[in-house]
């Protein structure tokens, strides 16, 4: 016993994280090495890696942690984030993830370790869940064909620009973006348009397309619905005007608002894009979230990403499969409609199941409550002397307070609520599913106002006129009415999971670019409120845990790769490749080598 005594310092190390996370043990490694004729991993590495590219230097990285230590460190980082009530809006909203979905989808390895459903015979559960997602998007947008999710709203809008250039009449015309579009969406569109040679013009379209622009060739028009300012406008006149000029029209729409407002399809839009974040997916400091795109039937074959379709199997039974795949991995890559080859499946499943669980009535109730909070808030602010800029709104108010905006935002923050500072004279306030009466009172107090919520509710008039509201039915498929109880929902989720094959059942010998490599220790903190409920536009001092985590990861990846700097901005491999090419191009341009325009790709 004494001769084999292990030092305490060694015992304290516990079981290394990688031993828990990397499946093959010593026996399995030895078996694989014997198969290829080597006695150790070092021998295999020596034979496989040329000496000229070997680096024997020790990496300047902190020591490895155990699972318990990793969780403790993440808890310490989480504690440095401050979670205030978020009324910032601007495309990101508080939402309540039903526990049955949180536990049985987001925290369930049957869903988060499954691989891309290229093999439909082992993916029927996820394919049905994605078909639910597509149905939600198609029904709410009023457009017949929806994809199985995109990366986020910004990249979906950029894909709409690309689709407009492929399919529109004025292929070389400018792409017109309404000034009331989310600023992050405008930024992504402009970034993606420049290397493609597309001209983007941002203009105020509240009164239609300006005459000077109408005289030019317009390829496409993008409208935010409701606008970033919160304004709800009848978009049909500007859509009709754009069509008369030969342009395709994209509407970036809020799905929750579409449970009340006329759909983009009814208004005449050709394409609808947006995010499904507020359907039960935490804000997560900006992502990931499932973006969406829906189109008219004639544009279905130009959709980027994936589309789930209904087919029949060899026995004639209903079966699901990926259809109309237009990804760049396949043959004729130069004909691909997009470099988007991925989807946010886990988040799309969550959003789809949120709609399945609530059904059309439940979603409408959430929307009505959100809207009513905004209306009551507006009445109290007006009674206190503030000016609400727009007469028609869904969940967001822009309030004019001459010279007092910064003071009001600071006072609300002091009271535990984040608002959005628009400029020196305007404050923006957004309500959502998680808004409370206490938050309304905090906001009123920041403005120097008070109010009786029930009295203001009783006195509040109709904010949205009848001609803005939708009258058609949506989510009429039986799946949106059959799983309203928790037991019914968890049984449905279990049934779908049993039709899939993921790492909880066995090895998947395919690619390594999906979430299946995430350890449970990494997945658990994602659901902590300190990480999940943080808005991406909070003041920096409220996000010190996140910023430290990001900075440390960038620094450590730079050390591993040998680069000077690493960016975590791209949200998929396809976007990282594009960002890398743009960085190479920027380098050459900075050196005056404008003629370097050819990239060789194996």
MIMIRO-52769 format. One line per 5 residues: number of its first residue (from 0); for each residue x, y, z negated of C-alpha. Coordinates in pm, 1 decimal, decimal comma. Layout:
% MIMIRO-52769
NUM> X:Y:Z  ...
***
This chain:
% MIMIRO-52769
0> 0,0:0,0:0,0  278,2:238,2:-98,4  489,8:153,7:207,0  206,2:243,9:442,2  109,2:559,2:259,5
5> -18,4:830,2:500,1  65,7:1192,3:414,1  -227,1:1409,3:313,1  -142,0:1656,4:592,2  -203,2:1380,1:846,5
10> -521,0:1260,6:678,7  -655,5:1616,3:686,8  -640,2:1619,4:1066,0  -934,7:1382,0:1088,5  -1025,2:1221,6:1417,5
15> -905,3:1442,5:1705,9  -1180,6:1607,2:1905,5  -1062,8:1455,9:2234,1  -1090,6:1101,3:2099,5  -1458,6:1162,7:2028,4
20> -1518,6:1337,3:2357,4  -1315,1:1136,7:2610,4  -1470,7:793,4:2648,2  -1189,5:545,8:2737,3  -1003,9:405,0:2436,4
25> -653,0:261,9:2430,8  -768,7:-79,5:2551,8  -968,1:69,0:2838,9  -675,8:291,3:2942,3  -437,6:-3,9:2935,3
30> -674,3:-204,4:3154,6  -700,1:73,3:3413,0  -324,1:134,1:3407,7  -256,4:-235,0:3461,7  -492,6:-229,4:3760,3
35> -284,3:40,9:3930,2  48,4:-105,4:3814,7  171,7:131,1:3544,0  252,3:78,5:3179,0  155,6:417,2:3042,5
40> -7,0:748,5:3132,8  339,0:908,0:3132,0  458,5:657,9:3395,6  150,4:723,7:3608,1  196,2:1100,0:3575,7
45> 564,4:1076,9:3664,7  478,1:884,2:3980,3  182,0:1099,3:4081,5  308,2:1453,5:4011,2  606,8:1576,8:4216,2
50> 898,5:1704,3:4009,2  892,9:2038,2:4190,2  556,1:2132,9:4037,3  604,0:1978,9:3692,5  618,0:2214,1:3397,7
55> 763,2:2080,1:3075,3  711,3:2402,1:2880,4  494,8:2381,9:2571,2  170,3:2572,6:2610,0  126,5:2863,3:2371,0
60> -208,6:2747,5:2238,2  -344,7:2693,5:1886,6  -348,5:2340,2:1754,3  -633,1:2102,4:1829,4  -937,5:2106,5:1600,3
65> -1166,4:1835,4:1476,5  -1537,7:1854,8:1550,2  -1606,3:1991,0:1201,7  -1340,3:2258,9:1245,5  -1476,8:2358,8:1585,3
70> -1826,0:2401,7:1442,5  -1688,7:2603,9:1150,1  -1499,2:2832,4:1386,7  -1806,6:2879,8:1605,7  -2013,8:2957,6:1295,1
75> -1759,2:3222,2:1198,8  -1787,4:3376,2:1546,7  -2167,5:3358,6:1536,9  -2168,2:3544,8:1206,7  -1990,4:3834,9:1379,0
80> -2285,7:3882,7:1615,4  -2569,0:4102,5:1487,3  -2915,4:3994,7:1599,5  -3152,3:4291,0:1593,4  -3499,5:4306,7:1737,4
85> -3451,9:4349,0:2111,6  -3670,6:4597,7:2297,5  -3409,6:4673,8:2564,8  -3579,9:4480,0:2844,8  -3419,9:4537,0:3185,6
90> -3468,5:4176,0:3291,7  -3391,7:4005,5:2959,0  -3659,5:3944,7:2697,0  -3712,5:3772,3:2366,7  -3899,4:3445,4:2403,3
95> -4008,1:3164,2:2175,4  -3880,9:2824,4:2285,2  -4143,1:2569,8:2174,8  -3966,4:2329,9:1933,6  -4090,6:2028,3:2129,2
100> -3901,7:2161,7:2433,6  -3597,6:2272,8:2234,1  -3556,1:1932,1:2070,5  -3661,1:1711,9:2361,8  -3504,1:1897,7:2655,5
105> -3234,2:2146,3:2560,2  -3092,5:1930,4:2280,9  -3160,4:1596,0:2449,5  -2867,9:1429,4:2633,1  -3116,8:1253,9:2861,5
110> -3163,8:1597,1:3019,2  -2840,7:1784,9:2963,4  -2598,8:1505,2:3065,6  -2776,5:1399,4:3384,9  -2593,7:1449,8:3714,6
115> -2716,6:1621,1:4030,4  -3017,7:1419,9:4157,1  -2858,3:1310,5:4483,9  -2979,0:956,0:4416,9  -3357,7:987,9:4390,2
120> -3408,1:631,5:4266,4  -3237,3:721,2:3936,8  -3363,6:1081,3:3921,0  -3742,2:1057,0:3939,9  -3794,5:1221,3:3599,6
125> -3591,7:1532,4:3674,2  -3730,2:1559,0:4024,9  -4084,0:1564,6:3888,1  -3981,4:1826,2:3631,2  -3828,2:2038,7:3907,1
130> -4140,5:1998,4:4116,8  -4330,9:2142,8:3820,4  -4089,7:2437,2:3822,8  -4140,0:2489,4:4194,7  -4517,6:2477,6:4148,8
135> -4503,1:2740,4:3873,8  -4300,6:2974,7:4092,7  -4507,6:2915,2:4406,9  -4839,3:2963,8:4226,4  -4739,2:3277,8:4039,9
140> -4565,6:3443,0:4336,1  -4842,6:3348,3:4579,2  -4590,0:3207,8:4826,8  -4612,8:2845,0:4940,1  -4250,7:2727,3:4920,7
145> -4019,2:2762,3:4622,0  -3670,2:2623,2:4569,0  -3558,9:2420,9:4267,9  -3389,2:2725,9:4105,3  -3093,3:2952,0:4177,9
150> -2822,8:3093,1:3954,3  -2996,4:3411,2:3834,7  -3206,1:3703,3:3959,0  -2912,3:3902,0:4096,4  -2775,4:3623,1:4313,4
155> -3128,9:3529,6:4420,2  -3175,1:3887,8:4542,8  -2843,4:3867,2:4728,6  -2962,4:3543,5:4888,0  -3279,2:3725,9:4994,5
160> -3061,9:3980,7:5172,1  -2878,7:3698,3:5351,8  -3207,0:3528,4:5445,6  -3342,4:3858,7:5580,7  -3035,1:3896,6:5801,2
165> -3072,0:3540,6:5931,4  -3444,7:3548,5:5995,6  -3539,4:3915,2:6039,4  -3595,2:4097,7:6366,9  -3339,7:4372,4:6302,0
170> -3049,3:4145,8:6209,7  -2793,8:4429,1:6206,9  -3021,7:4678,6:6037,0  -2974,9:4818,8:5690,0  -3109,1:4655,7:5374,3
175> -3318,9:4899,4:5174,5  -3337,5:4864,4:4795,2  -3582,6:5057,7:4581,4  -3411,6:5280,0:4323,9  -3636,0:5133,9:4050,2
180> -3466,6:4794,2:4086,7  -3271,6:4641,5:3795,2  -2921,8:4796,5:3803,0  -2746,0:4460,9:3768,6  -2939,0:4332,3:4070,0
185> -2836,3:4633,8:4276,4  -2472,9:4577,0:4175,3  -2478,1:4211,0:4283,7  -2648,8:4295,4:4613,6  -2390,8:4562,6:4694,1
190> -2102,2:4332,3:4600,1  -2231,5:4048,0:4815,8  -2333,4:4272,9:5107,6  -2002,1:4449,9:5163,1  -1791,2:4150,7:5274,3
195> -2080,0:4031,8:5492,8  -2085,7:4365,7:5673,0  -2438,6:4446,6:5558,2  -2529,8:4808,3:5489,8  -2725,2:4860,2:5166,5
200> -2913,1:5182,2:5098,0  -3070,4:5251,7:4758,5  -3361,4:5495,9:4782,2  -3674,9:5602,6:4597,1  -3958,5:5411,9:4765,0
205> -4233,7:5508,8:4521,5  -4397,1:5717,6:4795,4  -4301,8:5486,8:5081,1  -3996,6:5460,4:5305,4  -3853,9:5810,4:5363,7
210> -3888,1:5936,2:5720,7  -3511,3:5967,5:5772,7  -3464,9:5599,0:5686,3  -3772,2:5486,7:5880,3  -3605,7:5617,8:6198,3
215> -3322,5:5364,4:6155,7  -3327,5:4987,5:6206,9  -3423,4:4824,1:5876,2  -3352,5:4456,9:5828,6  -3507,7:4408,4:5486,0
220> -3660,2:4587,5:5189,3  -3636,8:4486,5:4822,6  -3888,7:4609,5:4564,5  -3888,0:4547,2:4188,3  -4227,1:4449,4:4042,5
225> -4279,3:4591,6:3781,3  -4000,1:4844,5:3826,9  -3697,6:4868,3:3600,2  -3859,9:5178,0:3448,9  -4169,9:4973,7:3367,9
230> -4383,9:5135,5:3637,1  -4645,0:4914,4:3803,6  -4730,6:5036,7:4153,3  -4944,6:4899,7:4433,7  -4669,4:4772,9:4663,5
235> -4894,8:4692,6:4959,5  -4858,8:5030,4:5137,9  -4477,9:5019,8:5139,5  -4482,1:4648,3:5233,7  -4711,3:4721,5:5527,1
240> -4488,8:5012,8:5629,2  -4178,8:4792,5:5617,0  -4346,6:4524,5:5829,5  -4445,9:4787,5:6085,5  -4076,3:4876,3:6109,5
245> -3982,9:4510,7:6168,7  -3835,6:4446,6:5824,1  -3880,2:4150,5:5592,9  -3985,2:4236,3:5238,8  -3854,1:4081,2:4917,4
250> -4025,6:4143,0:4584,9  -3820,0:4083,7:4268,9  -4103,6:3991,5:4035,2  -4147,1:3923,1:3664,3  -4325,4:3586,3:3638,8
255> -4497,5:3668,2:3309,2  -4636,0:3988,7:3460,1  -4763,6:3785,8:3754,6  -5007,2:3605,2:3526,5  -5194,6:3939,6:3527,1
260> -5081,4:4131,9:3836,3  -5151,2:4062,3:4202,7  -4893,8:3821,3:4338,6  -4623,0:3926,4:4586,5  -4779,2:3688,7:4838,9
265> -5117,2:3859,0:4813,7  -4946,0:4196,1:4857,2  -4783,4:4073,1:5178,9  -4426,3:3999,2:5068,5  -4218,7:3752,6:5270,7
270> -3983,8:3654,2:4986,8  -4005,1:3665,0:4608,0  -3707,3:3636,3:4373,6  -3652,3:3671,4:4003,1  -3566,0:3494,1:3681,7
275> -3760,2:3248,1:3468,0  -3571,2:3344,4:3149,4  -3872,5:3464,1:2956,4  -4037,8:3124,4:3001,1  -3879,5:2981,1:2687,2
280> -3509,9:3023,6:2773,5  -3303,1:3221,4:2518,6  -3132,7:3541,3:2636,5  -2790,1:3401,8:2547,3  -2606,8:3733,8:2598,1
285> -2704,4:3720,6:2964,9  -2727,7:3356,2:3059,0  -2737,0:3102,0:3192,6  -3094,5:3129,0:3317,3  -3278,4:2979,8:3612,4
290> -3332,8:3222,0:3896,1  -3598,6:3154,3:4157,6  -3677,9:3217,8:4522,1  -4006,8:3156,9:4702,1  -4079,3:3221,1:5068,8
295> -4346,3:3204,9:5333,6  -4372,0:2873,5:5517,8  -4178,9:2988,7:5827,2  -3869,6:3060,6:5615,1  -3862,9:2729,1:5424,9
300> -3578,1:2583,1:5629,8  -3365,6:2885,9:5552,4  -3397,3:2855,2:5174,1  -3063,6:2833,7:4990,3  -2999,8:2562,0:4733,5
305> -3234,3:2270,1:4676,9  -3595,6:2189,7:4742,2  -3774,7:1894,7:4582,0  -4033,5:1725,0:4799,5  -4291,0:1446,9:4760,2
310> -4239,4:1133,7:4969,2  -4316,2:760,1:4945,5  -4090,5:472,5:4852,6  -4045,8:138,8:5032,5  -4365,8:8,9:4872,9
315> -4571,4:309,3:4972,1  -4578,9:461,4:4623,2  -4536,3:832,5:4559,2  -4172,9:928,0:4507,5  -3974,2:1249,7:4478,9
320> -3658,3:1340,5:4666,0  -3441,3:1636,7:4754,4  -3557,6:1776,6:5087,5  -3426,4:2035,1:5332,7  -3081,5:2042,2:5174,7
325> -2881,9:2322,5:5332,4  -2567,6:2306,8:5121,2  -2217,9:2359,9:5251,5  -2085,6:2015,0:5152,8  -2273,5:1851,1:5437,3
330> -2181,2:1830,1:5803,7  -2194,7:2143,6:6019,5  -2084,2:2348,6:5722,3  -2049,4:2654,5:5942,4  -2428,1:2640,3:5990,1
335> -2502,4:2638,6:5617,0  -2752,4:2902,2:5509,0  -2565,5:2976,5:5186,7  -2263,6:2889,8:4977,8  -2501,0:2822,0:4688,5
340> -2472,8:2448,6:4625,1  -2600,8:2431,5:4272,1  -2902,4:2502,2:4057,2  -2978,4:2576,9:3693,8  -3164,5:2250,4:3647,7
345> -3165,2:2227,6:3267,1  -3296,6:2584,2:3238,6  -3543,2:2530,3:3522,5  -3676,8:2221,4:3346,1  -3720,1:2423,0:3026,3
350> -3903,7:2703,8:3208,3  -4124,1:2458,1:3394,4  -4209,2:2271,0:3076,6  -4287,1:2598,6:2899,9  -4557,0:2653,0:3163,3
355> -4674,6:2291,2:3134,9  -4704,7:2324,9:2755,8  -4887,1:2660,5:2755,5  -5087,8:2615,2:3073,6  -5234,9:2909,6:3266,7
360> -5451,5:3023,5:2976,0  -5162,9:3018,3:2730,0  -4931,5:3209,8:2963,9  -5200,1:3468,7:3026,5  -5257,2:3508,9:2651,7
365> -4883,8:3571,3:2598,4  -4887,2:3826,5:2880,6  -5197,0:4000,2:2745,6  -5049,1:4019,8:2394,8  -4721,0:4157,0:2531,7
370> -4908,3:4414,2:2739,8  -5134,1:4511,7:2450,5  -4834,2:4574,0:2226,1  -4696,4:4808,0:2493,4  -5031,1:4987,4:2522,8
375> -5066,8:5033,0:2145,4  -4705,4:5148,1:2123,7  -4770,8:5404,0:2398,8  -5080,8:5539,5:2223,7  -4888,3:5591,4:1900,6
380> -4601,8:5765,5:2079,7  -4836,9:5996,9:2267,0  -5016,9:6080,2:1943,8  -4676,4:6171,7:1799,2  -4604,1:6416,2:2080,5
385> -4388,3:6202,8:2312,2  -4458,3:6174,9:2684,0  -4500,7:5830,3:2839,6  -4379,0:5876,9:3196,5  -4585,8:5615,0:3379,6
390> -4959,1:5566,9:3360,9  -4954,2:5203,3:3470,6  -4713,4:4955,6:3310,2  -4699,3:4593,2:3195,6  -4451,3:4563,0:2907,6
395> -4202,3:4848,2:2940,9  -4241,8:5217,6:2862,9  -4019,0:5501,9:2975,0  -4063,2:5786,5:2727,2  -3955,5:6148,8:2779,4
400> -3808,5:6322,2:2472,6  -3615,7:6632,7:2575,1  -3259,9:6608,0:2442,4  -3349,0:6357,8:2166,1  -3294,4:6022,9:2337,2
405> -2961,3:5930,2:2175,6  -3086,2:6033,2:1831,0  -3400,5:5818,0:1867,9  -3209,5:5511,8:1991,7  -2969,6:5543,3:1697,3
410> -3256,7:5576,2:1448,9  -3430,1:5266,9:1588,5  -3103,7:5072,8:1571,5  -3065,5:5177,1:1209,1  -3412,4:5033,3:1152,1
415> -3318,0:4701,7:1313,7  -3447,6:4746,8:1669,7  -3246,5:4801,9:1989,3  -3395,2:5036,1:2250,9  -3249,6:5137,8:2588,1
420> -3093,2:5479,5:2634,2  -3181,9:5583,8:2989,9  -3033,5:5934,7:2976,5  -3026,9:6232,4:2741,4  -3401,0:6285,9:2782,5
425> -3547,7:5936,7:2829,0  -3577,1:5619,8:2622,2  -3699,7:5284,8:2754,6  -3884,5:5038,7:2528,6  -3982,1:4684,3:2627,4
430> -4225,7:4451,5:2450,8  -4215,4:4074,7:2483,5  -4341,6:3748,5:2336,0  -4148,7:3804,5:2013,1  -4256,2:4166,5:1949,8
435> -4408,3:4228,2:1606,8  -4619,1:4497,1:1443,9  -4322,8:4581,1:1221,4  -4115,0:4659,5:1529,2  -4382,0:4896,3:1660,7
440> -4374,0:5082,9:1329,8  -3993,6:5100,0:1342,8  -4006,0:5249,1:1691,4  -4270,6:5503,7:1590,1  -4060,2:5600,4:1291,7
445> -3755,9:5655,7:1513,9  -3964,2:5894,1:1727,0  -4100,6:6067,3:1415,3  -4448,7:5925,6:1468,5  -4684,7:5700,0:1275,9
450> -4989,5:5499,4:1372,3  -5267,6:5267,8:1262,3  -5216,0:4966,8:1489,7  -5570,9:4833,1:1473,9  -5725,5:5176,8:1524,4
455> -5497,4:5248,9:1820,7  -5574,7:4907,0:1963,5  -5947,7:4974,7:1946,3  -5904,6:5316,4:2107,3  -5658,2:5213,9:2381,0
460> -5803,7:5235,4:2728,9  -5740,7:5016,8:3034,5  -5384,1:5077,0:3147,3  -5385,0:4854,0:3456,0  -5658,7:4940,4:3706,0
465> -5865,3:4659,7:3854,2  -5705,1:4693,4:4197,1  -5365,5:4597,6:4044,7  -5491,3:4276,1:3881,1  -5497,2:3930,7:4033,1
470> -5824,1:3741,5:4060,2  -5707,3:3410,1:4206,7  -5649,1:3093,5:4002,9  -5300,2:2956,3:3940,2  -5141,2:2647,5:3783,2
475> -5448,0:2441,8:3868,7  -5259,4:2112,0:3902,5  -5361,2:1868,3:3624,5  -5007,9:1862,2:3480,0  -5067,4:2215,7:3347,8
480> -5368,2:2108,4:3141,4  -5278,9:1758,6:3018,8  -4992,2:1819,4:2774,6  -5102,6:2093,7:2535,8  -5041,5:1909,2:2206,6
485> -4693,4:1839,4:2077,5  -4743,6:1461,9:2086,2  -4873,3:1472,7:2444,0  -4579,4:1690,8:2547,3  -4308,2:1481,8:2385,2
490> -4458,8:1164,5:2536,7  -4456,0:1329,0:2879,3  -4094,0:1434,5:2835,5  -3999,4:1084,6:2716,7  -4175,5:928,4:3016,0
495> -3981,8:1149,6:3257,2  -3651,2:1090,6:3076,5  -3706,8:714,5:3105,4  -3724,0:753,4:3483,6  -3377,4:907,0:3491,8
500> -3023,5:781,9:3445,4  -2783,9:999,3:3247,5  -2476,9:960,0:3026,1  -2694,9:850,2:2736,9  -2756,7:531,1:2935,9
505> -2427,2:470,8:3113,7  -2140,8:605,6:3322,7  -2205,7:825,7:3625,2  -1905,0:784,7:3859,1  -1969,2:1105,7:4052,3
510> -1839,8:1464,3:4048,2  -1741,3:1656,7:3737,6  -1887,5:2000,0:3805,1  -2201,5:1976,3:3593,0  -2298,2:2000,7:3227,9
515> -2247,8:1632,3:3163,0  -1897,1:1701,8:3028,5  -2021,2:1930,9:2750,8  -1975,0:1778,0:2406,8  -2260,1:1782,8:2157,2
520> -2039,0:1994,5:1932,9  -2037,0:2256,8:2209,0  -2408,4:2227,8:2284,5  -2530,3:2266,8:1925,6  -2424,0:2631,7:1874,8
525> -2598,8:2735,4:2196,2  -2930,4:2711,5:2010,0  -2815,7:2919,0:1713,4  -3000,0:3255,2:1705,5  -2671,1:3445,0:1675,2
530> -2576,3:3318,7:2022,3  -2916,3:3257,7:2182,3  -3105,0:3573,1:2085,7  -2846,5:3835,5:2179,4  -2937,6:4068,8:2467,1
535> -2652,0:4124,5:2716,7  -2679,9:4504,8:2687,0  -2654,1:4536,7:2308,5  -2391,1:4780,3:2177,4  -2047,9:4616,9:2175,2
540> -2023,3:4628,8:1796,3  -2323,0:4393,2:1775,1  -2155,0:4130,7:1994,0  -1809,6:4098,9:1840,6  -1839,3:3720,9:1804,2
545> -1926,1:3677,4:2171,0  -1658,4:3922,9:2286,3  -1393,3:3748,1:2077,9  -1501,2:3409,0:2213,6  -1484,7:3536,3:2573,0
550> -1149,6:3707,8:2524,4  -992,3:3402,3:2360,2  -1117,6:3171,8:2635,2  -984,5:3404,6:2905,5  -644,3:3423,2:2734,9
555> -621,0:3046,3:2685,2  -722,6:2968,6:3040,8  -461,3:3216,2:3161,2  -200,0:3032,7:2953,9  -306,6:2692,9:3092,1
560> -321,8:2805,8:3456,0  -18,7:3033,0:3450,7  -209,7:3336,0:3573,8  -194,9:3683,7:3423,0  -570,5:3728,2:3388,6
565> -879,8:3509,6:3410,9  -1236,0:3627,7:3476,1  -1539,1:3442,5:3341,5  -1779,7:3656,3:3543,7  -1864,0:3403,4:3822,0
570> -2153,2:3184,1:3704,1  -2085,3:2886,0:3931,6  -1804,4:2731,2:4131,3  -1946,2:2873,9:4451,9  -1938,8:3223,6:4302,0
575> -1587,0:3167,1:4167,9  -1464,7:3071,7:4514,1  -1621,1:3385,3:4660,1  -1474,4:3601,3:4383,0  -1132,9:3447,0:4447,8
580> -1151,2:3522,6:4819,8  -1256,7:3879,3:4746,3  -965,4:3915,1:4504,0  -722,7:3791,8:4772,8  -872,8:4035,9:5020,9
585> -850,9:4317,3:4766,9  -482,6:4239,3:4711,1  -404,0:4259,8:5080,9  -602,5:4581,1:5119,0  -418,9:4734,2:4823,7
590> -92,5:4655,3:5004,3  -217,5:4812,4:5327,2  -246,4:4476,2:5505,4  -591,3:4543,5:5652,0  -517,5:4308,1:5944,0
595> -518,9:3998,3:5721,7  -874,1:3882,6:5787,6  -835,5:3507,6:5848,7  -860,7:3252,2:5569,1  -759,0:2892,2:5637,2
600> -980,7:2643,9:5452,3  -894,4:2269,7:5460,3
***
